[in-house]
């Protein structure tokens, strides 16, 4: 199988939400695009059943002051949000060392400020895309976001943070249940909550499928090659082609947007990406007539658990497992998540019929994605979105299209730009 062309033909590697949005923005920028995806269908990796929250105004980088101590405490909790397994893999050790270096207030504030810029850009670009891709096709709904706190200390600290746009509501525990009745069972144990309007929920997999249909309708789209990329072949400072299990795929420029697989692919080109797979879990439970499911998108801050009503189902996402490339379902973790949601929102959905899922989220040590050109002149990156791939995908795709065309970006990329 040989795919070659002349002119500005871009090979986008990765058929998840980041790769698909990248392909779309490059098509709109005038490029011809071929998408390379190893799975038989698009959106079947980390995009398949993620949390479904589009949190443009609420970003919380994992690295922060006090997180290492909290992580040690979580490790000893039966259903704690973190599970860790030490590997004989230097990539894990390097990532952890860089993560710990970012666990301070200064780094967290810097990263948060940049991600808020990216979030606002992503929100605008999703609105722009909605002119071509109706929101109804992927269950988009402006639900708002309510972050609830059990600890008075953590709640007070969150409430004291600046709110320059005056967009949030600070609520007592009782007021959270008034705003969101699904929290009635949990409200007595809450110190309070912070609500932001304008945030949304949607089905990321449905978004991927709908966008793939639009790609096929685009006059410059060259199609999807379903094959597993195994190696980037480089010569004279450029990528000459991608070796796959189905043959060579060649173009003029190459974009890596393949989630955690990007780490192994760049290694074949002599580039070491600071990515690590953070394994997350979700439950998708049907909502019946007798259930009281939340209408608002809810985040239980201390339990690190997200609740999003998507259509007639409740999506619950939680947990971080640092266990390498193992994407299999851990029955103990699924059971723990089920216990947690039944205790927190017992009447929200039919948890006995819930479908469990696990996926590997490609994270950087500071929780910020990496965008831009590598040292190979025709190899570009759009990677490292962690759990916020759906939130940031439209924004990073638009930024990459600007960079590839030599256009100025709407804000300084700073540490979002790849420097390696």
HELIX and SHEET records of a PDB file:
HELIX    1   1 UNK A   17  UNK A   28  1                                  12    
HELIX    2   2 UNK A   67  UNK A   75  1                                   9    
HELIX    3   3 UNK A   90  UNK A  101  1                                  12    
HELIX    4   4 UNK A  105  UNK A  129  1                                  25    
HELIX    5   5 UNK A  135  UNK A  138  5                                   4    
HELIX    6   6 UNK A  152  UNK A  159  1                                   8    
HELIX    7   7 UNK A  173  UNK A  179  1                                   7    
HELIX    8   8 UNK A  181  UNK A  183  5                                   3    
HELIX    9   9 UNK A  184  UNK A  187  1                                   4    
HELIX   10  10 UNK A  204  UNK A  217  1                                  14    
HELIX   11  11 UNK A  261  UNK A  267  1                                   7    
HELIX   12  12 UNK A  331  UNK A  344  1                                  14    
HELIX   13  13 UNK A  351  UNK A  353  5                                   3    
HELIX   14  14 UNK A  386  UNK A  388  5                                   3    
HELIX   15  15 UNK A  389  UNK A  404  1                                  16    
HELIX   16  16 UNK A  414  UNK A  416  5                                   3    
SHEET    1   A 4 UNK A   2  UNK A   3  0                                        
SHEET    2   A 4 UNK A 247  UNK A 249  1                                        
SHEET    3   A 4 UNK A 238  UNK A 244 -1                                        
SHEET    4   A 4 UNK A 229  UNK A 235 -1                                        
SHEET    1   B 6 UNK A 221  UNK A 226  0                                        
SHEET    2   B 6 UNK A  32  UNK A  37  1                                        
SHEET    3   B 6 UNK A   9  UNK A  13  1                                        
SHEET    4   B 6 UNK A 253  UNK A 256  1                                        
SHEET    5   B 6 UNK A 379  UNK A 383  1                                        
SHEET    6   B 6 UNK A 370  UNK A 373 -1                                        
SHEET    1   C 2 UNK A  53  UNK A  54  0                                        
SHEET    2   C 2 UNK A 200  UNK A 201 -1                                        
SHEET    1   D 4 UNK A  82  UNK A  84  0                                        
SHEET    2   D 4 UNK A 313  UNK A 322  1                                        
SHEET    3   D 4 UNK A 276  UNK A 286 -1                                        
SHEET    4   D 4 UNK A 355  UNK A 363 -1                                        
SHEET    1   E 7 UNK A  82  UNK A  84  0                                        
SHEET    2   E 7 UNK A 313  UNK A 322  1                                        
SHEET    3   E 7 UNK A 305  UNK A 310 -1                                        
SHEET    4   E 7 UNK A 297  UNK A 300 -1                                        
SHEET    5   E 7 UNK A 145  UNK A 149  1                                        
SHEET    6   E 7 UNK A 192  UNK A 196 -1                                        
SHEET    7   E 7 UNK A 168  UNK A 172 -1                                        
END                                                                             
